Amino acid sequence: MADWTSFIIFALLFYFMMRHGCGSHKVNGRHSKKEDTKHLDPVCGKVVDIKKGYGKMHAGILYRFCSRKCLDQFEIEPNKYINQSMQ
């Protein structure tokens, strides 16, 4: 019986810490707002929501595009748009 009691106490403590402690930020979606939720399309300059559009990894950096047309232009000549967006 003592094993079950210890297990239940541990489970309740674990639940409480995940629900209200440090783990709750990721579980409940209250993590840091430092994470970008929008990206700037390097081809046309439009703001693209992170859950929409197209994404492309290039040199370890994620670039987001508002349309397939912008993505295709980027794939043809990526350095043109990367250098342009850094200026």
C-alpha positions as a Python dict, from the first residue, in 0.01 Angstrom:
ca = {
    (1, 'M'): (0, 0, 0),
    (2, 'A'): (290, 234, 73),
    (3, 'D'): (412, 189, -286),
    (4, 'W'): (78, 304, -426),
    (5, 'T'): (66, 600, -192),
    (6, 'S'): (416, 707, -296),
    (7, 'F'): (326, 663, -660),
    (8, 'I'): (9, 873, -630),
    (9, 'I'): (190, 1148, -439),
    (10, 'F'): (465, 1154, -702),
    (11, 'A'): (208, 1157, -986),
    (12, 'L'): (18, 1447, -829),
    (13, 'L'): (339, 1640, -771),
    (14, 'F'): (447, 1576, -1131),
    (15, 'Y'): (108, 1688, -1263),
    (16, 'F'): (113, 2004, -1050),
    (17, 'M'): (464, 2097, -1166),
    (18, 'M'): (383, 2038, -1534),
    (19, 'R'): (55, 2228, -1508),
    (20, 'H'): (171, 2524, -1301),
    (21, 'G'): (551, 2509, -1290),
    (22, 'C'): (825, 2560, -1547),
    (23, 'G'): (688, 2290, -1776),
    (24, 'S'): (356, 2470, -1813),
    (25, 'H'): (499, 2729, -2048),
    (26, 'K'): (543, 2483, -2331),
    (27, 'V'): (243, 2265, -2252),
    (28, 'N'): (-1, 2554, -2233),
    (29, 'G'): (148, 2754, -2518),
    (30, 'R'): (271, 3032, -2293),
    (31, 'H'): (633, 3005, -2400),
    (32, 'S'): (849, 3305, -2468),
    (33, 'K'): (723, 3560, -2719),
    (34, 'K'): (1081, 3591, -2848),
    (35, 'E'): (1001, 3317, -3098),
    (36, 'D'): (915, 3475, -3432),
    (37, 'T'): (558, 3419, -3539),
    (38, 'K'): (601, 3607, -3865),
    (39, 'H'): (875, 3617, -4126),
    (40, 'L'): (959, 3862, -4400),
    (41, 'D'): (947, 3723, -4753),
    (42, 'P'): (1293, 3806, -4898),
    (43, 'V'): (1160, 3823, -5255),
    (44, 'C'): (859, 4054, -5230),
    (45, 'G'): (899, 4190, -4876),
    (46, 'K'): (556, 4078, -4750),
    (47, 'V'): (511, 3961, -4392),
    (48, 'V'): (438, 3586, -4385),
    (49, 'D'): (278, 3410, -4089),
    (50, 'I'): (484, 3114, -3966),
    (51, 'K'): (187, 2878, -4018),
    (52, 'K'): (119, 2992, -4373),
    (53, 'G'): (306, 3016, -4699),
    (54, 'Y'): (608, 2816, -4804),
    (55, 'G'): (934, 2753, -4622),
    (56, 'K'): (1284, 2689, -4749),
    (57, 'M'): (1602, 2614, -4553),
    (58, 'H'): (1906, 2778, -4706),
    (59, 'A'): (2248, 2780, -4537),
    (60, 'G'): (2088, 2679, -4207),
    (61, 'I'): (1835, 2964, -4208),
    (62, 'L'): (1461, 2922, -4263),
    (63, 'Y'): (1313, 3162, -4517),
    (64, 'R'): (936, 3187, -4557),
    (65, 'F'): (754, 3288, -4875),
    (66, 'C'): (404, 3417, -4934),
    (67, 'S'): (359, 3223, -5259),
    (68, 'R'): (506, 2947, -5469),
    (69, 'K'): (609, 3210, -5725),
    (70, 'C'): (833, 3387, -5469),
    (71, 'L'): (980, 3053, -5359),
    (72, 'D'): (1060, 2962, -5721),
    (73, 'Q'): (1232, 3297, -5777),
    (74, 'F'): (1436, 3247, -5459),
    (75, 'E'): (1542, 2895, -5563),
    (76, 'I'): (1672, 3023, -5898),
    (77, 'E'): (1895, 3293, -5746),
    (78, 'P'): (1899, 3280, -5362),
    (79, 'N'): (2207, 3499, -5310),
    (80, 'K'): (2040, 3788, -5491),
    (81, 'Y'): (1754, 3795, -5237),
    (82, 'I'): (1963, 3713, -4928),
    (83, 'N'): (2205, 3999, -4996),
    (84, 'Q'): (1913, 4230, -5077),
    (85, 'S'): (1732, 4152, -4749),
    (86, 'M'): (2045, 4214, -4539),
    (87, 'Q'): (2096, 4567, -4669),
}
